[in-house]
């Protein structure tokens, strides 16, 4: 698969088939992703991979704790700015509306929206989950490196016929994730990622978010 095809076919899959993913394939993806760009070659990413019996044990723990704190534990960082301005606010709003529209969930259906949100914490049924953390001493540049590393994994997943979904929603359960994996306290959980075979028959996987026109975000000088 060409890189351009991987970019074009990648989307945030939110429904996965109950189909296992070969562990060696996951290792190959992560082995290749080590070449992701990193300022100063810091390689600031820390990754935990979850599957099989350990995935079942983790899911059971999350389900148990959701009974007590259904909205999670709160995040250690602001996923979005507290006062998100346009055009970013409008883009985020439309993304949410378009997503719920694929499921026929109206704006007034709070229960339906919360039920869908909670599917994040089952990795949308994916057989493999990944968690990404970064040292608390790192700065914005290193957070950017972590994002590029995750994108590299997602594109390599497409090369192997898999789909993925990056999930900042897991930051809401940072205490439980850190406890489960015995993460060192100097690390901060950034996000999770669902990985597997997308259920292409599921309506939610028909969503393709809009992108701004090139001229809205890019200025050319001398080209």
C-alpha positions in Angstrom: 0.0 0.0 0.0 1.3 3.4 -0.9 1.6 6.0 1.8 -1.0 8.2 0.1 -3.4 5.3 0.1 -2.8 4.7 3.8 -3.5 8.4 4.5 -6.6 8.4 2.4 -8.1 5.2 3.8 -7.3 5.9 7.5 -10.3 6.9 9.6 -11.2 6.7 13.3 -12.9 3.3 13.4 -15.5 3.1 16.2 -16.8 -0.5 15.6 -14.5 -3.5 15.3 -15.0 -7.1 14.3 -14.6 -9.9 16.9 -11.6 -11.1 14.9 -8.1 -11.6 16.5 -5.1 -9.7 15.4 -1.8 -11.6 15.0 0.6 -10.6 17.7 3.5 -10.8 15.4 1.8 -8.2 13.1 1.4 -5.8 16.0 5.1 -6.3 16.9 6.1 -5.6 13.2 4.0 -2.4 13.3 5.6 -1.1 16.5 9.1 -2.2 15.3 8.7 -0.1 12.1 7.1 2.8 14.0 10.4 3.3 15.9 11.5 5.4 12.9 8.9 8.1 13.6 10.5 11.6 13.7 11.6 12.9 17.1 13.3 16.2 17.9 16.8 15.6 19.3 16.0 11.8 19.0 14.5 11.9 22.4 11.9 9.3 21.5 9.6 10.4 24.3 6.9 7.8 23.9 6.1 5.0 26.3 3.7 2.4 25.1 1.7 -0.5 26.7 0.0 -3.1 24.5 -3.1 -4.9 25.7 -4.7 -8.1 24.2 -6.0 -11.5 25.1 -6.6 -12.5 28.7 -5.1 -9.2 29.9 -7.5 -7.2 27.8 -10.4 -9.2 29.3 -9.1 -8.5 32.8 -8.7 -4.8 32.1 -12.2 -4.5 30.5 -13.7 -6.1 33.6 -11.9 -3.7 35.9 -13.1 -0.7 33.9 -16.7 -2.0 33.9 -16.5 -2.5 37.6 -15.3 1.1 38.2 -17.8 2.6 35.8 -20.5 1.5 38.2 -19.0 3.9 40.7 -17.7 6.7 38.6 -19.4 6.4 35.1 -17.8 9.6 33.9 -14.3 8.5 34.8 -11.6 10.1 37.0 -11.0 13.3 35.2 -8.0 14.2 33.0 -4.6 15.5 34.0 -4.5 17.8 31.0 -6.9 19.9 29.0 -7.9 17.8 25.9 -9.4 21.0 24.3 -9.0 24.6 25.3 -11.6 25.7 27.9 -12.8 28.4 25.6 -12.5 26.9 22.2 -13.0 29.6 19.5 -14.1 29.3 15.9 -13.3 27.8 13.5 -12.2 25.1 15.8 -15.3 25.1 17.9 -17.6 24.7 14.9 -15.4 21.9 13.4 -15.6 20.0 16.7 -19.4 20.5 17.0 -20.0 19.3 13.4 -17.8 16.3 14.0 -19.9 15.3 17.0 -23.2 15.9 15.2 -22.2 13.9 12.1 -21.0 11.0 14.3 -24.2 10.7 16.2 -26.2 11.1 13.0 -24.8 7.9 11.7 -26.4 6.2 14.6 -29.7 8.1 14.6 -28.9 9.6 18.0 -30.4 13.1 18.3 -29.0 16.0 20.2 -31.6 15.7 22.9 -30.8 12.0 23.4 -28.4 12.4 26.3 -28.6 8.8 27.3 -27.8 7.6 23.8 -24.8 9.9 23.5 -23.4 8.8 26.9 -23.9 5.1 25.9 -21.9 5.7 22.7 -19.2 7.6 24.6 -18.8 4.7 27.0 -17.9 2.4 24.1 -14.6 4.2 24.1 -13.8 2.2 27.3 -14.4 -1.1 25.5 -12.0 0.0 22.7 -15.1 -0.2 20.5 -14.8 -3.9 20.5 -11.2 -4.0 19.2 -9.1 -7.0 20.2 -5.9 -4.9 20.8 -5.5 -1.7 22.8 -2.5 0.6 23.1 -1.8 3.2 25.7 0.7 6.1 25.2 2.3 8.1 28.0 5.0 10.8 28.2 7.4 11.9 30.9 6.0 14.8 32.8 9.2 16.8 32.2 8.6 16.9 28.5 7.3 20.0 26.7 5.2 20.8 23.7 7.7 19.7 21.2 7.9 16.2 22.7 4.1 16.0 22.8 4.2 16.7 19.1 6.7 13.9 18.7 4.3 11.5 20.5 1.5 12.5 18.1 3.7 11.8 15.1 4.6 8.4 16.6 0.9 7.5 17.0 0.2 8.6 13.4 3.0 6.4 12.2 1.4 3.5 13.9 -2.0 4.2 12.4 -0.6 4.4 8.9 1.4 1.2 9.3 -1.8 -0.4 10.6 -3.4 0.4 7.3 -0.5 -1.2 5.4 -1.3 -4.4 7.3 -5.0 -4.2 6.6 -6.0 -3.0 10.0 -7.8 0.1 11.3 -7.4 2.1 14.4 -8.9 4.8 16.5 -6.8 7.2 18.6 -8.6 7.8 21.9 -7.9 10.8 24.1 -11.0 9.7 26.0 -8.8 7.2 27.9 -7.2 10.2 29.7 -10.4 10.2 31.8 -9.3 6.9 33.3 -5.6 7.8 33.9 -5.5 6.6 37.5 -6.9 3.1 36.6 -4.7 2.8 33.6 -1.6 3.8 35.5 -2.5 1.4 38.3 -3.1 -1.6 36.0 0.2 -1.2 34.2 2.2 0.0 37.3 3.2 3.1 35.3 6.1 5.0 36.9 4.7 8.2 38.6 6.9 10.4 36.4 4.8 9.4 33.3 1.5 11.0 32.3 -1.1 9.0 30.2 -1.8 10.8 27.0 -4.2 8.6 25.1 -5.2 5.1 24.1 -5.7 3.5 20.7 -8.0 0.8 19.5 -6.5 -1.5 16.9 -8.1 -4.3 14.9 -10.3 -5.1 11.9 -13.0 -2.5 11.4 -16.6 -3.6 11.0 -17.2 -1.9 7.7 -20.9 -2.8 7.8 -21.5 -0.8 11.0 -23.1 2.6 10.2 -20.7 4.5 12.5 -17.8 3.6 10.3 -19.4 5.4 7.4 -18.4 8.7 9.0 -15.7 10.6 7.1 -15.0 14.0 8.8 -14.8 17.1 6.8 -11.4 18.8 6.1 -10.8 22.5 5.6 -9.9 23.6 2.1 -6.1 23.9 1.5 -6.3 27.7 1.2 -8.0 27.9 4.7 -4.9 26.5 6.5 -2.0 26.9 4.1 -0.3 30.1 2.7 2.1 29.7 -0.2 5.0 32.1 -0.6 7.4 31.7 -3.5 5.8 28.4 -4.7 
